[in-house]
Amino acid sequence: MGTMMIRAKLLAPEIIHSSCLTKALTSVASNPKQLHKIHSRIITLGLEKSVFFSGKLIAKYAHLKQPISSLSVFRAVSPTTNVFLWNSLIRALTHNGFFSKALEIYSTMHDMNVRPDTHTFPSVINACAASLDFEMGRVVHDRVLELGFGFDLYIGNALVDMYSKFGDLGKARQVFEEILHKDVVSWNSLISGCTANGYWDEALNVYRRATVAGLMPDRFTISSVLLACGGLVAVKEGEVIHGLAEKIGITPDVIVSNALLSMYFKLDRPIHARRVFDNMAIRDAVSWNTLICGYFRMELFQESIKLFGEMVKRFKPDLLTITSVLRACGRLEDLQFGMFVHDYILRNGIECDITTSNVLIDTYAKCRDLLAAQKVFDTMKCRDIVSWNSLLSGYIQDGNFDQAMRLFKMIQMDFRPDSITTVKILTVATELADINFGKEIHCLVLKLGFNSDLVVGNALVCVYAKCGEMHNSLKVFENMSIHDIVTWNAIIAACVQAEDCSLGFRMINQMRTEKMMPDKSTMVSILPICALLAAKQQGKEVHASVFRLGFDSVVPVGNALIEMYSKCGNLKSAIRVFESMKVKDVVTWTALISAYGMYGEGKKALEAFEGMEAAGIVPDHVAYVAIIYACSHSGLVEEGLACFDQMKKDHRIEPRIEHYACVVDLLSRSGLLNKAEEFILSMPMKPDASVWGALLSACRASRDINMVDRISMHIIHSNSDDIGYYILASNAYATLGKWDHVRMIRKSIKTRGLKKSPGCTWIEIRKKVLAGSMAKEGYVADLQYALHDVSEDAKLDLLCGHSERLAIAFGLLNTEPGTPLQIMKNLRVCGDCHTWTKPSLVILSYDLVELIKQHAKHVNTLTLPLGVHSTRPNIMIDVALALDYLHHGFSKPIVHCDIKPSNILLDSEMIPCVSDLGIAETLTGRRFYGRNKDLGHYWLGLIQAMAMKLWGRQSAVSVVPHTEGLYLFQFSDEHSLAR
């Protein structure tokens, strides 16, 4: 008994100290200094090699996020074969993110032949998953199977999570199925794995299976399923899961609430997301980040910026949130808030990664602060190609193309340009219309292997189209392996720019064949083609498609519709579209003003201009061109001059050359030729051919020889590349009979390599476009429009070849009585054809209600609303029928636009002498019956004879006139007599 008491006294101090230290270690929470004191006391007592205290210290240091201290404690007891200490250290390192070190310790444990237990592997597997070390993960899994731990629940759950993070859902499911007794963690691991890898359908299927198995979902289950619903945009399922979360009372949990926020943004329901956010009792940084980034993705940029201002008062945003807000500032061009965010980064010592710095450059660039963008770029320690591209975009957007090209050369010295770089620099070539630079970049594209890149191909199509090389644009398009909607929009827009309507419609039909769904940009590209052709019926069909696709509220589409209807001779529909538009911009008002100007409604154009200003829309330089043009075509001289002065004084818009040309046209049309010339001479810039041409058109009518000569010389010396002005000067000299000057100009045109677009007139009937020429019928010809140095009789026949006349005849033949005819021409309709139209219709007993001359760039439209139907001269109908037969049914290729009914001698009753038509043999042996059965076969035979005689020779031919009045003029296959 005494001996035992003596031992107790001897052991009492150690036992007492151990007990106190155990209590101290158990009670220590988050005070590192206190833990270090306890650790020092343990060393003082010589207990540093105690497995119990070492294990406790390792765990406590890990809890205080001091894994290095945990490692020091472990080394103090090494070498050891105690698996508990090895497990404690591996767990400590994994918990604190030292995954590689944890796997290194596991390997050392294996090398020292320390046998792991079931507590070792969950931490090791988690380290493999977090570091995405697939090879090590497979080795560890094999070791688990070797030791017979494959059925352990915790190890199985860890393996399911590991394979899910590796993206191997098949292996994850296999391990999952091998777990005998699954718990909620097992199900959550597989559901979250499916969700994280984008297998949202599978995630919902696993969840349904879990509910059948009697699983009570927890916050992790609900959050994973909510994310799957968001990924699937499964509105109904998402609402059901939300209801379940509220029922089991876990919606206040921040993890569930954050998942709800994410889901509702993916479902495009920002109001629901905001409601969830406002109802959250506790919000963490993830909550704010999710809401801010969600608003940005939905392009609610103002909301993103507002929330960021509130967030920084409570939480420190992460770089993802900062970049989202900076991008929002860039999209809004909000320089002030962008600078606030940048200042917040600097004040709080946030170290920007390369992505954030790139976004800063992009933000400043979009806000047009290139100095700040360049400064951020210069201070970057490390740059990538995105950095260069962001700065390059800024200079291009600012219109500083020279600096952009210099920057591009610098990129080539330090980096290999990517496809985005080439697309951006191709934009410079497009804007400058620099075909040489464009081809240089095209060569670079081929060298870098970007020729198969879709976006690069689209950019190349635009470059060649802008530079006027439609054949190369089409070649790039055809060589592209795939086409998206941007590609189709680009090639259709290229057709519009090249005014190749036939190719444009072919592309549209091909696009339909490939079942490509048009977007709003497609409509904006298609409508100008209809406008160029004045194809009203097809324009209406496009308008119907606009309604069907829901683009009727898109402002650019509405603007294109106004322009299309106005150029198709339908002012009422243009006004109707304008009035239906809820949102109107300056282009909308300008389109309406231009439409009124085309129809000579100058006063209404002025009212629309005033309405635009009353609506708070500031007119731009294009709007002033439109209003001065409208005044010019309505004789409103004072009003037009007032608009010109207002542009300079009220809106500080510096007049451009087109404004001066409009004013000159305004004065000239009112007969104020001297004042117009004085105005030109007072211009602050050198007048070009467009300005002098506006005056010359009026001078021709006045027959002021000196002024015509003076102005023509100005045009000749202007060195313009537009052949139209040279032809205008040539025609002016021809009117004055100065044929030597005409020949001089024609020679100059040939020397410069300029070519005149051949005249073509077309008429749209039952969705078919047909062209032809028409003879005079009972009118006095204005021979000044037949500007050839030939006899007066020859001039008469040359005028008869103008193709708009045949189009009218063909329209009369192929339409029901009372149908409005719309005749289109790619060149200005000549004055003689205007003179001819009304008498010809009077002869036909038609009332000419309206004659609209549309002054588009190249298209003139004659709209003829026809009155009560009466008898048409059989001769006109027979000619049209014969021509129609030759056009569609005759096997030989002919050029029928130069076959003129005026080549037949008619008497005062408009009846040809049958006996005088002996050379009009019927070549096919087929008797043609027209409305006039006695004459029909002669007409066909005559036209066939003319066609065959011309077609049978390659060179120009000249046929001696027949004594009874049949004339065939000099003709070649390449040069048409008809305009």
Secondary structure, 3 states (H helix, E strand, C coil): CHHHHHHHHHHHHHHHHHHHHHHHHHHCCCCHHHHHHHHHHHHHCCCCCCHHHHHHHHHHHHHCCCHHHHHHHHHHHCCCCCHHHHHHHHHHHHHCCCHHHHHHHHHHHHHCCCCCCCCCHHHHHHHHHHHCCHHHHHHHHHHHHHCCCCCCHHHHHHHHHHHHHCCCHHHHHHHHHHCCCCCHHHHHHHHHHHHHCCCHHHHHHHHHHHHHCCCCCCHHHHHHHHHHHHHHCCHHHHHHHHHHHHHCCCCCCHHHHHHHHHHHHHCCCHHHHHHHHHCCCCCCHHHHHHHHHHHHHCCCHHHHHHHHHHHCCCCCCCHHHHHHHHHHHHHHCCHHHHHHHHHHHHHCCCCCCHHHHHHHHHHHHHCCCHHHHHHHHHHCCCCCHHHHHHHHHHHHHCCCHHHHHHHHHHHHHHCCCCHHHHHHHHHHHHHHCCHHHHHHHHHHHHHHCCCCCHHHHHHHHHHHHHCCCHHHHHHHHHHCCCCCHHHHHHHHHHHHHHCCHHHHHHHHHHHHHCCCCCCHHHHHHHHHHHHHHCCHHHHHHHHHHHHHHCCCCCHHHHHHHHHHHHHCCCHHHHHHHHHHCCCCCHHHHHHHHHHHHHCCCHHHHHHHHHHHHHCCCCCCHHHHHHHHHHHHCCCCHHHHHHHHHHHHHCCCCCCCHHHHHHHHHHHHHCCCHHHHHHHHHCCCCCCCHHHHHHHHHHHHHHCCHHHHHHHHHHHHHCCCCCHHHHHHHHHHHHHCCCHHHHHHHHHHHHHHCCCCCCCCEEEEECCEEECCCCCCCCCCCCHHHCCCCCCHHHHHHHHHCCHHHHHHHHHHHHCCCCCCEEEEECCCCCHHHHHHHHHHHHHCCCCCCCCCCCCCCCCEEEEECCCCCCCCCHHHHHHHHHHHHHHHCCCCCCCHHHCCHHHCCECCCCCECHHHCCCCCCCCCCCCCCCCCCCHHHHHHHHHHHHHHHHCCCCCECCCCCCCCCCCCCECCCCCCCC
